């Protein structure tokens, strides 16, 4: 009987949630759209910045001796030499990307095999200037290699003496696959935790404080549904909605990764079914933890607005361990992290993405998450059992 009542409450809450168009837009549609839009715009912006520098590299060259280096630089494709009376000022205001100052006796010093300093001014705050600096550095490096070859040829020395060791690199995984896994191992744990926390907030607020504010909670308590049945019905509805929001956000992420001109252009990755199922299980369990916790807090709140105030700090709580493990290498994670709430989930997802299936780490993580789920449900049950909380207005 209790199971039937819980199922009825669950259906009722899900119907209420999905009747609200704002829930569908905020919880499902926006997460699917937001990542392709953000990463697509970022990718195109970065690509446009790079192309604008490469196609129109504005530099100023101060060279009284008309050296061979300045001739070499000016002969390169897309170099645009701009006259400048004040290189520092012109670099700052963006008139030029890079300014070069070449010593007057440059060619003479080259012939005498002296060490020479070439001063280059660029704006390290500007992405375009930094990109131009890298290009100019590569040109100077090419010129230097020509000079070294000439010097060695004069001495009848083979230039291969400069590279006694040749590296032939071999990766343990396909290049595109490894790049994709690296990107996913950075972003996926962070996104899953954030959405596992934020996804249940809206339905939890509505099914707790929202019902209080609308005056529909008291009539619900007069029905045959016991408080425990109401708790389980609401809890399961919140968990389902949170899981849907998380799945929608991940769908958006993978759509973003498939964009041709996006920030993930050229990145590809494939996961075995085992990894996908384990990652999904971690996500659902974390959603259950915060779903129960947020429902308990929402029931305690007097109003919808008060519930939002109480629930907002939970996002900060989730950010700390999520960002704390952001740059960890999946293959060298300290076992200590698997005993830290949320950090353990993040680290386990990193390992699963990288193809690491450490039984001990999985046992510890799922063990702790089971404790968190039980504790949060007991806390929610405690809140539902208190008259002064249920009728707190």
N, C-alpha and C positions, 0 to 999 in steps of 0.2 A: 504493500500500500504506500509506504513512504517513498519507495522508488518511483511509483507512478506519480505521486504528488510532486516530487523533485523534477521529474520529466516535464510535467505540466508547467511548473514554474519556469523551467529552462526555456520551453517553447514560448511562453508568454514574454519573457525578458528579451529573447532574441527577436521576436516580432516587434517589440517596442523599439529595440535598437535599430533594426533595419527599416522601420517606418520613417525614421528621421533621415531625411536626405543629407543633412549636414554630416551625419556619421559616415555615410557612404562616401561623401566627397573627401572629408578630412582623413578618415581611417583607411580608405582603400584607394580612391582615385589619385589623391595628391601624392602619397608615397610612390605610386607607380610612375607618375609623371615627373616628380621633382628631381630625381637623380639623372635621368636622361637629359633633362633641361640644363641642370647645373653643370654636369660634366661635359655635355655637348658644347655649351657656351664657353667653358674653361678651355676645352681642347681647341676650339676654333680661335679663341683669343690668343692662346699661346702660339698656335700655328701662324696666325696673322702677324704677330710680333716678330717671330723668327724670320718669316718671309720678307717683311718690310725692311729688316736690317740687311738680310742677304742680298736683296734686290736693289738697295739704295744705301750702301754703307758710307755715310758721311763722315769724313775725317779731315783733320787739318794737319799738314806736315810742315814743320819748321826745319828747313835744311838749306843752310847757306852754301854748302859745298856741292849741292846737286848730286848726292851720293848714289851709288848703285843700289843701295837698299831702298831709297825712296822711289827710284825708277822701278824696282821690282814690285813694290807695294802698289804703285799707281797702275802698273800693267795688269793687275789682277782684275777679274771680272766683277762688274758692279761697284767698283770703288769710285766714290765721288769726292774729289778733293775740294774742300771749301776754304777760302781765305779767312784767316782769323788773326786779329791783332791781340786778342786776349784769350788764349786757349782755355784757361781755368774757368773763365766766365761763360764762354760759349758752350763748354761741356755741361756746366750747371744748368743753363737755361735750355739745353736740348738742341741748340743750333747745329752742333756736331756731336757725334757719338764718342769719338776718340780723338785725342790730340797727340801727335808724335813730335819729339824734338831730337834731331839727329846731330851729333857733333860735326863741326866744320871739316875736320881732317879725318872723317870716317874711312874713306877709301884708302888713304895713306896708312892709317893705323891697321886696316885689314891686311894690307900688303906686308906690313912689318910684323904681322901676327900678334898684335897687342890686344889686350882685353878692352872691350868698348862697352860703355853704358848708353843705352837708348832710353830716354824718358818717355813714358806713355801715361797720359792723363785720361781717366775715365770716371764715370759716375757709378759707384757701386750700389747706389739706391735705385738706379734706372735699369730695368730689365733689358731695354734695347742697347744701352751703353755697355752693359756687362756682356751681352751676346756679341757685340762688335769687338770688344776686347779679346774675347776668345778667338774670334776669326783672325784678328790682326796678329795675335800670338802664334797662331798656326802658320801664318805667312812668314813671320820672322823665323820660325823654326825651320821652314822649308829653305829659306835663304841661308840660314846657318849651316844646314846640311850640305848645300852646294859649296859653300866656302870651305868646309872641312874636307870635302871630297877633292877640291882643287889643291889644297895643301898636301894631302896624302899622295895625290898623283905626282906632285913635284918630287916627292921622296920615293916614288915607285913603290908605295905601300898600298896594298889592296884594302879597300874600304870595309871589307868584311871583318877586318880586325876590330872594328868598333862593336860588332855584334857577335861575340864568340859563342853566345848561347841563344838559340832560337826556340821560342816557346810555341808548342803546338797544343792548344787548349782543347779539352774534351769535357763536355758537360755530362752530368749524371742524368739529366732530363733534357727533353727538347727545349730549345731556347725560348720559344713562345710560351710553352707550357710552364716553364720555370718562372718567367716574368709574370704570367698570370697568377700563379700560386703565391708569389711574393706580394703582389698587389692585394690579392684576396686575403692573405694572412694578416695584412695590416688593417684592412677596412672591415672585413666581415665580423670579427669579434666585437669591434666597436659598435657597428650598426646593429647587430643582433641584441646586444645588451641595452643599448639606448632605446630601441623599439620594444624590447621586452618590458621595459619600465614605462615608457610613454604610451604604448599601445593600449593598455588596460585603464589608463587614467580617465579618459572620457566616459566610457561605460560605467566604471566604478563610481565616478562622481554622480552620474545620472541615476544609477540604480540604488544609491544610498542616500546622499544628501538631496538629490533631485526629487526622489519620491517623498522625502520629508517635506520639502518645500511645496510640492504640488498637493500634499495632503492625501496621497494615495497609499502610504505605507500602513497607516492605522487600519483602513478597511481590509487590506491584504492580511493583516494579522488576525482578523476576526473570522477568516475562512478556516477550512479544515487543514490547511497547510500549516504544519508546525514551523517553529523558528529554524530548526535545523534543516528542514526541507527548503525553506526560503533561502537560507544561507547557501546550500549546495546548488540550488537552481541559479541564483545570482552569480555565485562564484564560477560555475561552469560557463555561463553566458559571457562573463567578463574574460575568462581564459580563451574561449573560442574567438571572441572579437580581437583580443590581443594577438593571438596567433595569426589571424587573418591579416592584421595590420603589418605584422612582421614579415609575413609571406609576400605581401604587396610591396613592401620596401625592398626586399631582396629581388623580386621580379624587376623592379625599377633599376636596381643596381646592375643586374645581368643584361638588361636592355641597354643600359649606358655602356657596358663593356663591349657590346656588339656594334656600337656606332662606328662608322668608318672614319669620321673626322673628329671623334670625341677624344677626351684625354686618355682613354684606354685603347686608342687605335692600335691594332696589331697584336693586342693581348688576347690570348686564348687559353682556356683551361678546362679540363675534364675531371670530374670527381667520381670515384667508384660509389655504387649504391650504399655500401656500408658506411662510408664517411657522411653521405648526405643524410642518412637516417639518424646517425648519432648526433650530428650537428642540429638536426630538427628536434631531437629529443631534448638536448640541452636547452634550446630556445624555448620549447613548450614548458619545461620545468621552471625556468627562470620567470616566464610569464605567469605561471601559477603562483609562484612565490609573491610576486609584486601584485598580482591580481587580488589575492586574499588580503594582503597588507593594505592595499589601497581601498578595498571595500570596507575593511574595519575602520580605517581613518575616515572614510566618507560617511559611514553610519554615525560616527562620533560627532561629526560636524553639524552645526545648526542649520547651515544653508549651503547652497551650491557654491557661492563665492567663498565661504569659509573653508569648504572642502578643497577648493583649488589652491587656497593659500597654504593649507597643511600639506598638500600633495606635491607642490612645486619643488621643495627641497630634496625630494626623492631623486629627481633628475641629477642634482649635484652629487648626491651620494653615489649614483651609478657612474657618473663621469670619472670620478677619482680612480677607482681600480681599472676602469676601461682604458683611460689614457695612460695610467701607470704601466700597463703591460703592452702599450701600443707598439713600441720598438723592440720588444723582446724577440730574440731568434728562437723559433720553434724547436730547434735541435739542441739548445743549451739552456733550457729554462730551469731555474733553481727549484727543487721540490717544495721549498717553502711556499711558493706562490699557489700551490694547489690546496693550501689550507686557508687561504684568504678569500672571503666572500666575494663573488663576482669575478675577481682576478683569476680564480681557478677555472671558471667557465670560459673566460677569455683565452687562457693558456691552452685549455683542452681543445678549443676550436682551432687555435693556431696549429696544434700538433696534427689534428685530423686533416686540415687543409694541406699540410705538408706531407701527408701519407704516413704519419707516425701513429701507431696504435699501441701505446704504452698501457698495459693492463693495470698496473699499479696506479698510474695517474688517473685513469678512468674510474677505478674503484674509489679512490679518495674523493674525486670531484663529485661523482654521482652520490656518494655517501653523504657528503656535506650538503648537497642540494636537496636530498631527501629530508635531511634535518631542517633545512630552511623552509621547505614546503610544509612540513608538519607543524613547525612553530608558527608560521604565518596563518595557517588554517585554524589552529587552536586559539590564536589571538583574535581572529575574526569571530570564532564561535563565542569567545568570552564577551566580545562587544555585543553580539546579538542576544546574549543571555541577560544583559543588564537593562532593566526597565529605565533607569535614569539616562541611559545612552540612547535607547530606541526612541524615547519621547522627549529627548533633549531639544528644546526649541528656543 
